[in-house]
Amino acid sequence: WSLAVIGAFAGFFFFFAKNVSRYTSWPKNSIVETVPVEELPYPSITICNMNQFQYTKSSADKTRSARILAFLCKAFESPGCVQNSTVNTLIQGEKTPLSDLYAELGQNASQLVPNDSQVVVTAAAVQVKASNLRSVVTEDGLCHTINADGKLKAHNIGVLGGIRLIVNIQQNEYYGTGSLSAGLKVILHDPGQPVRPTQEGFAVGSG
């Protein structure tokens, strides 16, 4: 028994000393290094005017204006419109795809950004021209995307890594809109990602 007790104590002190030695050596399972990154991926930014149909385009002729009225009545199920026999006839006869109406009568990129210097991506230190915006028809109208191809890279973060927008929403052109406000809907997303303005983004008022 004496040998067994001595062996047990010897084994205890051996493993105890081994574990203490390992603990005090501060072993590492991973090494984290901070590496400066000169370029960061920049998101795509899609801008949608809350006005889906411009007044001058929509009211260019009475037939088109009536078709827009019919569409709005049908889209928003206005009781007053449906009770009007003339408008109701137009609603029944309206066959133009919604996407075509948005593309034809919505605000285009050159109207949104009439001056090439009005959209500045400060993070990438570049100015965006209207011709660089990619127009896309969404469920909420005609929208325009900055950095749609994902080629822009950010060189700064924080306040210096944002974007400065001075655009013209042409509030005098507000004619057919499902919103009670005037302004823009802005969506940040990955390049190539489908845009759904009714479910994503944030609103920016005019002024």
N, C-alpha and C positions, 0 to 999 in steps of 0.2 A: 504493500500500500504506500509506503514511503516513496518508492520510485515513481508510482503513478501520480501522486500528489505533486512531486517535484517536477515531473514532465508536464503536468497540466499548467502549473505556474510558469514554467519556462516557455511553453507555447503561447500562453496569454501575453506575457511581456514581449515576446518576439513579434506577434501580430500587432500588439498595441503600438510598439515602437515603429513598426513599418507603416501603419496608418497615419500616425502623427507626422512622420517624415514626409509622407506623400501629401498630407494636408498643407504643411508649411511650405512645400515647394510650389504651391499655387498652380496646379496643372491647368491647361487651357484646352478647351474642346473646339474653340473657333477663334479666329483672328479677324477683327473688324478694322478696316482701313478707310479713311476718308480721302476720297479722290475727287478733286475739283472737276466738274463737268462744264465744258465750255458751251455746249448746246443741249437744250432740252426740247422734247417734242412739244409743238404748239397745237392746241386744239382747233377744230373747225368751229366757226362762229356763224350761226345762221340768223338772219334778221328778217322779220316778217312785219309788214305794215298791218295794223289792225283794220285797215280799210281794204276790203277785198276787191272792190270795184270803184274805179275812178269816175268822177262825175262827167268830165268832158268826153271820156271814151264811151261811157254807158248811155249818155243822153245825146250822142251824135245824131241818132235818128230815133223816131218814136217807136219803131218796131223793136229795136234793141233795148230801149229803155223799158218798154213793156215786158220784154222777156226777162230782164233783170228783176223787175218788180214781181213777176210771176215766180221766179226762182226764190226770191227772198221770202215771199209768202209761203211757198211750199217748204222751204228749209226750216223756217221758224214757226210754221203752223199758226199763222196769225188768223184768228177768227174773223176779223173784219175783212180780210182779203178773200177768204174762202166764201164768205157770204155775198161777195160782189160777183155777179154773173159774168161780167166781162173779164175780170181777172181770173176767175175760175176756169173760163174757157182757155185762156192763155196757159194756165197751169197744166191743164190736161194736154195741151199741144206742145209743151216745152220738151224738146228732145235733145237739146244741146248738152253734151257731157259737161259736168261741173268743172273738170280739169281744163277744158278748152276755154270756158268763160273766165276762169282765173288767169290763165296764160294770156288771153287776149285783152282783158280789161283791168288787170292788176297794175300796180306801180312797177315799172321796170327799173333795172339797176342804174341806168343813166339819170333817171329822175330822182332816185334815192340819193345818189352820190353825184350831183351835177358838177362838182369840182374835184379833180383828182387828188387834191391835197387834203381832203376832209376826213379820210379814214387813215389813221396812222397806227400801225402795230408797233408800239414802243418797245416791246420785248424783243422783237426781231429787227428793230430799227429800219423799218421799211414803210413806204407809203403804198396804199392799195388803190388801184384805179378801178373805175366802174367796170372796165373790160376784164379785170381779174376776178370779179365776182361771178360765181356760178349760180344761175337761176334755177330754181326747182319748184315745181308745183306740189304743194302739200294739201292736206285736208283742210287747212285754214287759209288757203290763198297762195299767191305767188310770193316766194321767199328768195333770199339771196345769201349765198354762203361765202364767207371769207376763209381762205386756206382749205378749200375743199379737197385739194390733192395732198394735203399734209406736208408740203415741202417747206413751210416756214418753220424756223427753229427759234426758240427763245434764248436770249443771251443774258437776260436778267430775270430776277424773281421779285415778288412783292409788288409795291406800287410801280416800280420801274419796269415791271414785266407784264403790264396790262395792255390795254388797247384804248385809244381815244377816238370817239366817233362824233362827228358833226354832220348830221344828215338832214335831209329835207323830207319830212313826212307828207308835205302838201296837204295840210288839213283842210284847205279850201276845196280839195277834191273828194272829201269824204262823202260817199253816196250810199253804198251798200255795205254795211258792216254788221257783224253779229256782236260787236262790243259796244258798251256804253262809253268807252274812253277813246281818246286819241293818243296814238303813240306807236310803240314797237313791241314786238315779242322777240326776245333774244334767247337763243338756245346754244349752249356749249356742248359739244359732242365730239366723239372721235371721228377722224376723217373716214368717209365712206359709210358712216352709220346713218340709217334712215331717220328722218326728222319728223316728229309729231308735236307740232306747236300746241295743240289742245291739251296735251298731257305733260309737256316738259317746258323748261325755261322759265323766264321771269319777264314781267312787263316793265317797260320804261315809258313814262309819260312824256308828253311834249313840253317844251319850254327850256 
